[in-house]
């Protein structure tokens, strides 16, 4: 029936097709399986809850469905609101990786600044009463709990006028209040604050600290920061680290701090050499965090809804053993063919990270939407293994330090953050930078996913070549089998992609699937070529 040449071509294309089917339904279908697993829990009717129920994990406040969510903040955030600056000549001495117990060994020179005196009334009521100042030893947030008087009112959030205070706070914090144009009060240096202590949750939910590093991105902060500061989550803070900005970032943050008491800021200067500035800034933000759980995002990202933090913390709330949660990041929808390719390519790599986490084979994550334990950062000495690299604070750190069985994925449309449409230069640096850091990840899964990309390109080219040869030589039976295999694979892709984009709230790529399926492997090949001819010093911190 077939000649030897036809059998050979059929065997090659059949093998490539089988590999693609295995990848499709075993790996990429993991998001669909997770979404279907969670669906029965979502559809179960829940009776109205109007009372507090106590459990072993703590007290959980549950409210009626019809009751509007109330924005709450951590009680101690105002009393710990401060700024710090690392000056030239001190960054080398900064203890990046040691926990607070080791801070006595290395000291830094910092200037601490108090918030503006024109604070809302609810911030003033949350501050501790006037007491003698404790003497704190030099160093960054050193332990001195025995000598420091603790104000129970600020710690637990209870006071005689608590209800009245919360009403004032709700009135003073609208969902999206425009930035005030009032003149800013000059900051004044004061004594060094005591070391940051972990907050205890007052709602039974885990306390979260959102860490953001910004550098000359004042316009992005004005646009995206309000959606992060108005999350419907009871116990969280937002820490913005200003990494040597020379624009209006400081003024923008000061104005936001007057409106949102759970916003805290930290500053660095241009003094580090042979050290990634972003990793330095992230370390300062992590050390300043008062929550055990750290959430990372970027200034050019905003959550799709005010339920983002709840959905990211869902595995922790459900009581699952977890050390890290990987979230999904989509690109803001823009018209045009090039933005479409970027959005599809971004979805492919984002789904890969989610599926790897769902299969407990997590090898990477993206700092635009990531959560992990604060204690893990200090246990594994932070970014000490790759300080000379500009990148790697997310993918390399997760691959090396997060136990694979304890990594989870947040599969919910509300757990997604939206990345502003990147320009060509930023997108090029992002793609080639990920290729550079991938070589430092010691895992089998990156090799398997690279094999999937290569075999997908070979399958696309092979199918096209066999179709042309079959039409020229009259191999109609072979042509029919190749077309049938292509249609079966395309139907499987439709099924997996449709469920995935519904689970993640992604745009509909189904109408463009045949074209994208052919082009995306060659897009990946293009970035590999760009990386091969780029200077590797771009991704390393080698300045003198």
Secondary structure, DSSP 8 states (H G I E B T S, - for coil): ---HHHHHHHHHHHHHHHHHHHIIIIIITHHHHHHHHHHHHHHS------S-EEETTEEE----TTS-------TTTGGG--EEEE-TT-GGG--SS--GGGTTSS---EEEE---S---HHHHHHS----------SSSS---TTTS---HHHHH---TTHHHHHHHHHHH--TT-----S------EE-----------SSSS--EEEEEEESS-HHHHHHHHHHHHT-S-SSEEEEEEEES--SSHHHHHHHHHHH-TTEEEEEE-S--SSS-HHHHHHHHHHHH--SSEEEE--TTEEESSTTHHHHHTHHHHTT---SEEE--EEE---SSHHHHHHHHHHHHHHHHHHHHHHTT------TTSEEEEHHHHHHTTTTGGGTTBSS-TTHHHHHHHS-GGGEEE--SGGG-EEE----HHHHHHHHHHHHHHHTT---SHHHHHHHHHHHHHHHHHHHHHHHHHHHHHT-HHHHHHHHHHHHHHHHHHHHHHHHHHHHHT----GGGHHHHHHHHHHHHHHHHHHHHTS-GGGGB----
